[in-house]
Amino acid sequence: MTDQQVVYVPAKGEQLPAIATATASPTPATTTAGGGSPASAGAGSGDKVNLNTADVAAFQKLSGVGQKKAEKIIAYRQQHGNFKSVDDLKNVSGFGEKTVAKYKDQLTV
């Protein structure tokens, strides 16, 4: 999920309202055409891993990033708030200028 997305969960036995049915139809087509990019933004399974939304598993998809480094990124994000740019990764212990340059094309904010 990203900011301003809405998920409608009907109650057991409830019929979907016309508006939910109308908005549900374009969504699968958009997801298919977009190559699954809405899911990849949160899960980090697409072309780029989002520093602000990725979990440990998503960070571990980057070559050279193990569980410890992934946890450091998440801990930094929790303490200091969202990353404003990929370059902010230099502030995380274990990530220097060369390391950030190596991952720059694989990360986004």
C-alpha positions as CSV (number, residue, x, y, z in Angstrom):
1,M,0.0,0.0,0.0
2,T,1.1,3.5,-0.6
3,D,-0.3,6.8,0.7
4,Q,-3.9,7.6,-0.4
5,Q,-4.6,4.1,-1.6
6,V,-7.9,2.6,-0.5
7,V,-8.8,-1.0,0.2
8,Y,-12.4,-2.0,0.5
9,V,-13.1,-5.2,2.4
10,P,-16.8,-6.1,2.3
11,A,-18.5,-7.7,5.3
12,K,-19.2,-11.4,5.1
13,G,-22.1,-11.9,2.7
14,E,-22.2,-8.3,1.7
15,Q,-22.6,-7.6,-2.1
16,L,-19.9,-5.3,-3.5
17,P,-21.2,-1.8,-4.2
18,A,-21.2,-0.6,-7.8
19,I,-18.4,1.8,-7.1
20,A,-16.1,-0.9,-5.7
21,T,-16.9,-3.1,-8.7
22,A,-16.3,-0.2,-11.2
23,T,-12.9,0.7,-9.6
24,A,-11.8,-3.0,-9.2
25,S,-12.0,-3.6,-13.0
26,P,-9.4,-1.2,-14.1
27,T,-7.0,-2.1,-11.3
28,P,-6.0,-5.6,-12.6
29,A,-5.6,-4.2,-16.1
30,T,-3.3,-1.5,-14.8
31,T,-1.3,-3.9,-12.7
32,T,-0.9,-6.3,-15.6
33,A,0.1,-3.5,-18.0
34,G,2.4,-2.0,-15.5
35,G,4.3,-5.2,-14.9
36,G,3.2,-5.4,-11.3
37,S,4.8,-2.2,-10.3
38,P,2.3,-1.4,-7.5
39,A,3.3,-4.6,-5.7
40,S,6.9,-4.0,-6.4
41,A,6.9,-0.6,-4.8
42,G,6.1,-2.0,-1.4
43,A,7.7,-5.3,-1.6
44,G,10.8,-4.2,-3.4
45,S,10.5,-7.1,-5.9
46,G,10.6,-4.9,-9.0
47,D,13.5,-3.1,-10.6
48,K,14.2,-0.9,-7.7
49,V,14.0,-1.3,-3.9
50,N,12.3,1.6,-2.1
51,L,14.4,2.6,0.9
52,N,11.3,3.9,2.7
53,T,9.0,0.9,2.3
54,A,11.2,-2.2,1.8
55,D,11.4,-4.9,4.4
56,V,14.5,-7.1,5.3
57,A,13.7,-9.6,2.6
58,A,13.5,-6.9,-0.1
59,F,16.9,-5.4,0.9
60,Q,18.5,-8.9,0.9
61,K,17.7,-9.1,-2.8
62,L,20.6,-6.6,-3.3
63,S,23.9,-8.4,-3.8
64,G,26.0,-8.0,-0.7
65,V,23.2,-6.9,1.6
66,G,22.5,-9.5,4.3
67,Q,20.1,-9.6,7.2
68,K,22.4,-7.4,9.4
69,K,22.7,-4.6,6.8
70,A,19.1,-4.7,6.0
71,E,18.2,-4.4,9.7
72,K,20.5,-1.4,10.0
73,I,18.7,0.3,7.1
74,I,15.3,-0.3,8.7
75,A,16.6,0.8,12.2
76,Y,18.0,4.0,10.7
77,R,14.6,4.6,8.9
78,Q,12.7,4.1,12.2
79,Q,14.9,6.4,14.2
80,H,15.4,9.2,11.6
81,G,12.3,9.0,9.4
82,N,12.1,8.3,5.7
83,F,15.1,8.7,3.4
84,K,14.9,11.9,1.4
85,S,17.4,10.6,-1.2
86,V,19.4,7.4,-2.0
87,D,22.5,9.3,-0.9
88,D,21.1,9.4,2.7
89,L,22.0,5.7,2.9
90,K,25.6,7.0,3.5
91,N,24.4,7.9,7.0
92,V,23.7,4.2,7.8
93,S,26.6,2.4,9.5
94,G,28.3,0.1,7.0
95,F,27.3,2.1,3.9
96,G,30.0,4.4,2.5
97,E,30.2,6.4,-0.7
98,K,31.4,3.5,-2.8
99,T,28.7,1.1,-1.5
100,V,25.9,3.6,-2.1
101,A,27.2,4.3,-5.6
102,K,27.1,0.5,-6.2
103,Y,23.4,0.3,-5.2
104,K,22.3,3.7,-6.5
105,D,20.7,2.3,-9.7
106,Q,18.9,-0.4,-7.7
107,L,17.3,1.9,-5.0
108,T,14.7,4.5,-4.9
109,V,12.9,6.7,-2.3
